[in-house]
Amino acid sequence: MSVISTARRPRATATDYKPLQKGQQTKAAIVDAALGLATQIGLEGLSIGALAEVMQMSKSGVFAHFGSREELQISVIREYHTRFEDEVFYPAMNAERGLPRLRMLFANWMKRTSVEIDSGCIYISGAVEFDDRPGPVRDALASSVNTWLTAMRRAVEIAIEEGHLAADTDASQMAFEIHAQILALHYEARFLRSPDSVRRALRAFDGIVERYSQTPATRGSRKPPAPARKQPG
């Protein structure tokens, strides 16, 4: 399982690229097809038979690359995690440390979530399928999600260190609230088909940042809204 860190991936050189052996190419193609299926029917819906049909291979041919349905599911989770890193995390490392990087992480995450409205998110659908089913598949999925959420919390901590957020900010709480916005966006956009869900998610994120950017003194200085005047009647 790859681990998200604040270090950037080293730039690949021409000598870093080595042609995959035929067996590796076939396995990579199977994982890619399995990921496509899993986003539509869920990890639990994956089967050696269904994948063999999609790949136009024999069941024994697919089985030879994985050995079990469980190993296939874990390979799909790892591939999804790798793509998530490449689309969400690593591009944000080009942003300035602190709040600009945190904003880009959220923007990239929201962009990916918006794209997955039609295909589905392995992290979210997998959590529903395996939340009460202990075992290697659940462990692999939870590890991937925890790795990403740890990176998000670290981005909040860096924003605090840079002075972009108040010194007393609870990084874990703020990361929790940001995660909640993504879950709400997925639910509103995918299930309820709310047309303004993306706009509301952005507005909610801005509200979180504004609140955690205030010092304790500033937070308490806001005057409560004036009570509405009664209309003469």
N, C-alpha and C positions, 0 to 999 in steps of 0.2 A: 504494500500500500504506500503510495507516495505521500509525502508529508508537506503541507503548505508551510513555507517559512517566509520571512521577510527578505531572504536572499534571492537575487534574480538568477534565473537559469543561465549557465554559461552559453555564450553564442556558439552554435554548432559550426564546425568547419567542414570543408569538403571531405576530409579524411574521416569525419565522424559518421558519415552515412555509409552503411554497409548493406548490400542487398540482402533481403531476407531469403532464407532457404524456402523451398517450396512448401514444406510443412508449416513453417512460421507464417507464410503468406496465407495459406489456407485457414489456419487458426485465427489470424487477424480478421479475415473476411467473415468467418463464422461469428466471431464476437461482434463485429459491426452489424451483421444481420440480426443477431440476438438482441443487441441494444435497441435496434429499430422496432423489433417485436415487443420488447419489454416496455417501451414508452407507450405502446398502444394497448397492450393487454396485461401489463404488470409483470413483475418478476415471477410471481406465482404461476402465471399463465405459460411461462417458458417450459418447453419440453424438448427432449432430443428429437422426438418424432416430428413435431411442428417445424423445428429448425431444419431438419433433414429435408423436409418438403420444400421449404423456402430456398435452400441451398442446392436443391436437386442432387442430394447426396444420399447414400444409404445411412441408416441409423447407426450401423457399426462404424461407418466412416467418421461421423460426427462424434460418436462416443469415444473413439480412439484419441481424440484431441483433448478430451476433458475427463473422461472416466466416470463422471457422475453428473446428474442434473444440478446438484448443489455446487459443484466446482464451476459449472457453466454460469450459474447465477452470480457467484462471487467474481468471476472474470468480467461479467457485465458491469457489476458495481464498480470495479476498479477502472474499467474503461470510461465509464460515465464520470468518475471522479477526476480522471486525467483531463478529460475534455472540459469539465467545469473549471479546473485550475487554469487551463489555457485560455478560456474565454472570459473568465471573471477575475481571477486573482492576478495573474502575471501582467496583463495589460495595465492594471492599476498601479503597478510598481513604478511606472514611468511618471506618475503624478508626484507632486511635492509631498513630502512627509507631513503628516498631520491631517487636518480636516479635508484638504483637497483630495488626498488619497482615500480617505474614508468615503467621501462623496462619490468618487469614481467606483469604488468597490460596490456601493449600493446601486449606482446607475448601471454598472455591468450586470449585477445580479438581477436587477429588475428587468433589464433588457432580455436576459436569458429566460427569465420567468415568463415574460410576455410572448416570446417565441414558442415556449412550451405550452402555451394555452391550448393549442390543437393537438400536440403530441403527448404531453404529460411529463411530469417531473419524477424521476426515479427516487429522489430523496423523499418527496412527499407521498407518492403512491406506495413506495416501499415501507415507509413508516406505518402506514395504515395496514399493510399486509402482514408485517412482521413485528408490530409493537408488542404483541403478547406471545411471540413464538421464539423462545430462546434457541440459540444454535449458531453455527458459523456464518450463515447468511445474514442473520440479524446483527451479529458482531461486526461483520465487514461493513454493513450499511451504517451502523451507528458510529463506527470508527471514522468513516468518511465524513459524515455530517459533523461530528465533534471536531475533526481536524479543521474543517472550514469555519465553524463557529469560533474556535480558538483563534484563528487568524483574524476574524472580524473583531473579536474582543481586543486583540493586540493592536489593531488599527486604532481603536478607540483610545487605548492606553497611550499610544504615540501622540495622538491629537491632544491628550491631556498634557503630556510632557512638553509638547511644542507650544503650550499656552493657548491653544485654539478652543479648548473646552475648560470649564471651571475645574480648579484643582481638586475639589471634593466630589467630582463626578464618579459615580459607581459604574465602572466600565462594564461589569457583567450585566447590570441592569439595563444600561443603554444598548448593549449588544442584543439583549433579550427583546427589547422593544423594536429594534430594527428588524430582527428576525420575524417578529410578529407581523410587521407590515408586509413582508414578502408572503407570508402564509395567507394573510388577508387578501392580498392582490391575487394570488393564485385562486383562492376560493371565489372571489367576486368575479374575476375575469373568466375562469374556466367553467365554473358551475352556474353562476348567476348571469353570466354574460353581460355584466354591467359595462356600459360603454365608456364611463368616465373613471374606471378603476385605476388606471395608470396615473392620471392626474391627481387623484386622491392619495395614492401611495406617495407620490412626490411631495405633496403638501404635508402629509403626515411626517415624512422624514425631515422636512424643513422645520416642522414644529418640534420634533425631538431635539434636533441640533440647537435650535434657538433656546430651548429650555435648559439644556445642559451647558450652554455657553454662558449662562448668567451666574454671577457670584451669589453666594447666600444672601448678601445684603440687597442685591438687585431683585432677587426673586421675591423678597418680602416687601418691596417698595411699590409694587403695582397696586393701583387703587382698584377696588372692586367696582364693577359696573354700577352705574346709578340705577336705582329702581325705576321701573317704567311709571310714568305719570298716568294717573287715572283720567280717562276721558270723561268730560262732563256728560251726564246722561239724565 
